[in-house]
Amino acid sequence: MPAAAQSLAYQGQTPWHQLGNPLPPRQSIDTWAREAGMDWSIREAPVRFMTDTAGALGSIRTFEDQKVLYRSDTQAPLSVVSHRYQVVQPKEVLEFYRDLTEISGYELETAGVLKAGRKFWALARIGKEASLKGGDLVRGYLLLATSSDGTLATTATPTTIRVVCQNTLSMAIRGAVDAIKVPHSTTFEAEAVKKQLGVAVSGWDSFMYRMKTLSERKVRTHEALNFFLKVVCQGDALADPSVRLVNERALKKVQALYDGQGRGAELASTQGTAWGLLNAVTEFVDHERRARSQEYRLDSAWFGRGAALKQRALDAALQLAS
């Protein structure tokens, strides 16, 4: 099994990224840690360097302002960070869900490690779901992710997954409480984040009302083309020829997904609607966009350019329906 798959675990249906070790329901946090490749800790060491003098070895000095983070199991280095950097351990991400799964009805569904330990995350169902026209089922989730190299604050994000195609979408609507972010310059306090998330998760009904509005907003041909041009080819006029070519390929693909090739494109909620436009983009990002590997695709879809593209599509779809 590839190393990427050994660093991911899932319960239930195989996730859209097709990676991971399958687990039976209701496993312990320790089991999740082991099977998701999260049963190690981040350790710290001072940054040291060796000086030289006229061709001879010099002395070993310490750079007090920074430290090296490394894995306890493999001793592999993860990053060099400021001495003020507050580490969040892989096991802490899973422990965040302990009382949520034992008391509040949440259910861990996937967890894992990306980029050899530089990012790690867990995703749990929150027990909420809604059905759009034609039985188009959407379920609510909570994603908690962090990094060991400073590229991602510890972030708790209410997320949705459309069951028919497993497209993922953050519940990030302008003007509403969405992701809770704790920078690594401060201590991650799980209970404080959970209190803030109470407001964010309570926005589920409002979010799904807006998605229902998208599913009822019929779209004309020219509106669909303008939507994809705006979302997929943003800044295209300033791009170099190679970027324009990539954008043209992406444009053709999302149009094809919208016109019937996409998973669930035949459903009443999707066919010829603003919801269909949004899902063409999310499916492109999650399943079709070129990526070095499924691990890189997942990283981009949740934390990188893919996530930004999906957010742009959500904003544009809501603007179209307003």
C-alpha angles and dihedrals in degrees: 000000000000117000090245091059091048088057094056134062133185141185123213123358117023105265122245093256089060092223134121150051114292117236133193116244123281100021122171123258088249091056091049090050092052098044095042093051092247100118096108134078137229114248130193133224133175120259109249131182137183122234123210131212123199095327096316128106113267133197130300112248132189124227101215098192096066141040138198120241116207140169118265093215104046100017086228114155117245105183149320111248141168117284086243092061111123112217123219111201123225091241090054090062090057094041088057087073099045099098091032090060096038098044113011101049098249117145125206109232108168137006136166156129129273132197095014093301103322090113131024134174149165131214125204134183111241096205096252127117139158135194124222126198114313094022095292100168122205122185131199124236140174119224121197116187139162142167139228095210103054095254093114131033115223097276132188111196129182103225138182131215122200103220100211093061104009091236111168124218132175115232089234111145121166112256093022132097107259127146120023110215127194113189118220089243087076134049117267108237109190098197093052090051091050091054091053091046090058087074094044096049090046086066090073095100092048092048094049091047087059092047088052088052089053091051090055096046107098115212129214121221095253091048091054092050092048090049094054093043090052096045105034102031099041109155091006094138090063096043126104117253094263091054091047090053091052090049092049090053091048091049092054091048097051090046089053091049090050093046094058111293095094124097107266092008089133094059119110091239092058109031109103095343139118088248087058091052091052093047093049088061096042091049090048091053097043100039115009111034115106113260137167089239141341088265091058090045091054092047091051095043093054106027111011144042093321091058090049091051092051091048090051089052092050092050092048093048093050090048090051091052096044 
